[in-house]
Amino acid sequence: MKIHEYQAKQLLAEHGLDVPTGRVCSTVDEATAAYTELGSELVVVKAQIHAGGRGKGGGVKLARSAEEVTAAAEAILGMDLITHQTGPEGQRVRTIWVEEGSAIAKEYYVGVVIDRERDLPVMMASSEGGMDIEEVAEKTPDKIFKVHITSGGDLQHHHVRKAVFDLGLAGKTAKKAARLMLNAFRAFVDLDAEMIEINPLVITGSGDVVAVDCKMTFDDNALFRQRGCR
């Protein structure tokens, strides 16, 4: 099962990860009002579909005024957004997410997925955030740090310390990134997820660590465990 970005971010926030504040909107008027409510000079207007590559397809736009938000919402809502993951027919955009912009200093990738060959969860981290992780894995696999979690085990502090060191992070930023990785893995386990991808994970100019975009998929066979938890 897949969920939208805004839903994934709500779940991440519940597990202690920092995410941008935003509003889910289904009309142009709601999007324009969201800009005023957020009070951020820069916002990002994002199409909510179950596919990656939204930015390249015109489904993600920056806006610095109510008028620009209105124009972005008018362009995105109702469009058939075509990406490399939708097929040629695209997906109709019925919902958008308007969120406060982030002061991006550097982008990273953090993910937890199931390694199908070994039937184990693996945490991955890379300094090449903002790109397709498959492309990074193919062309520069040395830039992806991986930790396989043994059956019944947990992500350990020494694992994430090495990960943040390999990413070149230090000081308070490294501690924040390590905490985010631990919380992301906890979310993965608690929610019976098959995949959590945070891309990009952003380091801001002030050293904050923010999950700017997120994808989640879930094990359909475990949904019965989640119904009583939500």
ZISUL-V909700 format. One record per backbone hydrogen bond with DSSP energy under -1.0 kcal/mol. CO is the residue of the C=O (numbers start at 1). NH is the residue of the N-H. If there is no record, write none. Layout:
co-><CO | CO>
nh-><NH | NH>
//
This chain:
co-><1 | 4 | 5 | 6 | 7 | 8 | 9 | 10 | 12 | 13 | 18 | 21 | 23 | 25 | 27 | 28 | 29 | 30 | 31 | 32 | 33 | 34 | 35 | 42 | 43 | 44 | 45 | 46 | 49 | 53 | 54 | 55 | 59 | 61 | 63 | 65 | 66 | 67 | 68 | 69 | 70 | 71 | 72 | 73 | 76 | 79 | 81 | 83 | 87 | 91 | 93 | 95 | 96 | 97 | 98 | 99 | 102 | 103 | 106 | 107 | 108 | 109 | 110 | 111 | 112 | 113 | 115 | 115 | 120 | 121 | 122 | 123 | 124 | 125 | 126 | 132 | 133 | 134 | 135 | 136 | 140 | 141 | 145 | 147 | 150 | 156 | 157 | 158 | 159 | 160 | 161 | 162 | 163 | 164 | 165 | 170 | 171 | 172 | 173 | 174 | 175 | 176 | 177 | 178 | 179 | 180 | 181 | 182 | 183 | 184 | 185 | 186 | 187 | 188 | 189 | 192 | 194 | 195 | 196 | 197 | 198 | 200 | 201 | 202 | 203 | 203 | 204 | 208 | 210 | 210 | 215 | 216 | 217 | 217 | 219 | 220 | 222 | 223 | 226 | 226>
nh-><218 | 8 | 9 | 10 | 11 | 12 | 13 | 14 | 17 | 16 | 211 | 100 | 98 | 96 | 31 | 32 | 33 | 34 | 35 | 36 | 37 | 38 | 39 | 101 | 63 | 99 | 61 | 97 | 51 | 57 | 59 | 58 | 47 | 45 | 43 | 69 | 70 | 71 | 72 | 73 | 74 | 75 | 76 | 77 | 79 | 93 | 91 | 86 | 90 | 81 | 78 | 48 | 25 | 46 | 23 | 44 | 104 | 205 | 203 | 129 | 201 | 126 | 198 | 124 | 196 | 122 | 119 | 120 | 115 | 149 | 113 | 147 | 111 | 145 | 109 | 136 | 137 | 138 | 139 | 140 | 143 | 144 | 125 | 123 | 153 | 160 | 161 | 162 | 163 | 164 | 165 | 166 | 167 | 169 | 168 | 174 | 175 | 176 | 177 | 178 | 179 | 180 | 181 | 182 | 183 | 184 | 185 | 186 | 187 | 188 | 189 | 190 | 191 | 193 | 192 | 219 | 114 | 217 | 112 | 215 | 110 | 212 | 108 | 210 | 105 | 106 | 207 | 204 | 202 | 212 | 197 | 3 | 194 | 195 | 222 | 223 | 225 | 227 | 229 | 230>
//
